[in-house]
Amino acid sequence: MGRLIKYLFYLAVLAGIALVGYAYIGPFFGADFSPPAEEIRKPVVLDAG
């Protein structure tokens, strides 16, 4: 049981390193993480009273 937990811990650490690596190296391979940029305007009605 202890070996299983140890292997799962190692797997989680490797997955975290892979995720961080993909976040830094991904844009070089064409992955675009930026949100779509568009302006949204909505009228706001304030009830003052």
Backbone as CSV, one residue per row, in Angstrom:
resi,resn,N_x,N_y,N_z,CA_x,CA_y,CA_z,C_x,C_y,C_z
1,MET,0.829,-1.196,0.000,0.000,0.000,0.000,0.869,1.254,0.000
2,GLY,1.966,1.211,0.732,2.861,2.367,0.784,3.526,2.621,-0.551
3,ARG,3.866,1.532,-1.282,4.481,1.712,-2.597,3.510,2.352,-3.562
4,LEU,2.233,1.983,-3.479,1.222,2.554,-4.360,1.096,4.056,-4.118
5,ILE,1.056,4.461,-2.866,0.955,5.887,-2.539,2.200,6.627,-3.010
6,LYS,3.375,5.999,-2.863,4.616,6.620,-3.312,4.607,6.804,-4.822
7,TYR,4.156,5.797,-5.566,4.103,5.906,-7.024,3.077,6.940,-7.462
8,LEU,1.950,7.022,-6.780,0.952,8.041,-7.103,1.492,9.441,-6.820
9,PHE,2.268,9.578,-5.758,2.882,10.868,-5.457,3.874,11.250,-6.547
10,TYR,4.713,10.306,-6.970,5.660,10.583,-8.045,4.933,10.936,-9.342
11,LEU,3.855,10.253,-9.626,3.069,10.533,-10.823,2.456,11.930,-10.766
12,ALA,1.967,12.329,-9.600,1.390,13.663,-9.445,2.460,14.743,-9.612
13,VAL,3.652,14.513,-9.087,4.739,15.482,-9.243,5.136,15.594,-10.705
14,LEU,5.264,14.466,-11.394,5.611,14.496,-12.816,4.518,15.172,-13.641
15,ALA,3.260,14.946,-13.302,2.161,15.592,-14.012,2.195,17.105,-13.786
16,GLY,2.514,17.543,-12.585,2.623,18.978,-12.315,3.762,19.605,-13.099
17,ILE,4.901,18.922,-13.156,6.035,19.435,-13.926,5.677,19.487,-15.414
18,ALA,4.981,18.472,-15.910,4.575,18.459,-17.316,3.595,19.585,-17.615
19,LEU,2.691,19.861,-16.701,1.715,20.939,-16.909,2.398,22.297,-16.952
20,VAL,3.320,22.529,-16.041,4.060,23.794,-16.032,4.924,23.900,-17.285
21,GLY,5.553,22.812,-17.674,6.356,22.824,-18.894,5.511,23.110,-20.116
22,TYR,4.336,22.525,-20.204,3.451,22.784,-21.340,2.978,24.231,-21.346
23,ALA,2.755,24.806,-20.183,2.321,26.206,-20.119,3.404,27.136,-20.637
24,TYR,4.673,26.810,-20.390,5.763,27.663,-20.852,6.170,27.361,-22.284
25,ILE,6.153,26.088,-22.683,6.650,25.702,-24.004,5.521,25.619,-25.032
26,GLY,4.290,25.510,-24.599,3.153,25.355,-25.502,3.029,26.414,-26.575
27,PRO,3.219,27.710,-26.269,3.105,28.723,-27.322,4.118,28.548,-28.456
28,PHE,5.248,27.920,-28.211,6.215,27.680,-29.281,5.712,26.624,-30.260
29,PHE,4.785,25.785,-29.822,4.242,24.730,-30.672,2.850,25.061,-31.192
30,GLY,2.408,26.307,-31.040,1.142,26.730,-31.616,-0.031,26.731,-30.661
31,ALA,0.159,26.425,-29.398,-0.940,26.467,-28.430,-1.130,27.914,-27.983
32,ASP,-2.326,28.443,-28.165,-2.613,29.834,-27.813,-3.498,29.848,-26.579
33,PHE,-2.968,30.365,-25.481,-3.701,30.364,-24.210,-4.384,31.699,-23.920
34,SER,-4.261,32.665,-24.813,-4.843,33.977,-24.537,-6.354,33.940,-24.794
35,PRO,-7.110,34.654,-23.991,-8.556,34.688,-24.198,-8.890,35.537,-25.422
36,PRO,-10.020,35.292,-26.047,-10.403,36.127,-27.184,-10.676,37.559,-26.723
37,ALA,-10.106,38.501,-27.438,-10.234,39.910,-27.052,-11.377,40.541,-27.839
38,GLU,-12.402,40.950,-27.140,-13.499,41.678,-27.762,-14.109,42.615,-26.720
39,GLU,-14.518,43.754,-27.194,-15.109,44.748,-26.291,-16.600,44.486,-26.177
40,ILE,-17.098,44.469,-24.953,-18.519,44.255,-24.705,-19.062,45.486,-23.987
41,ARG,-20.079,46.066,-24.555,-20.719,47.229,-23.933,-22.178,46.894,-23.647
42,LYS,-22.578,47.116,-22.415,-23.964,46.905,-22.023,-24.428,48.139,-21.258
43,PRO,-25.630,48.628,-21.542,-26.143,49.771,-20.799,-26.484,49.378,-19.365
44,VAL,-26.220,50.297,-18.445,-26.513,50.076,-17.045,-27.509,51.111,-16.585
45,VAL,-28.600,50.650,-16.003,-29.623,51.560,-15.487,-29.486,51.598,-13.974
46,LEU,-29.221,52.790,-13.440,-29.063,52.951,-12.000,-30.345,53.489,-11.406
47,ASP,-30.817,52.849,-10.375,-32.026,53.288,-9.685,-31.594,54.090,-8.468
48,ALA,-31.637,55.418,-8.573,-31.135,56.287,-7.526,-32.213,56.661,-6.511
49,GLY,-33.321,56.033,-6.586,-34.127,56.448,-5.579,-35.462,56.232,-5.242
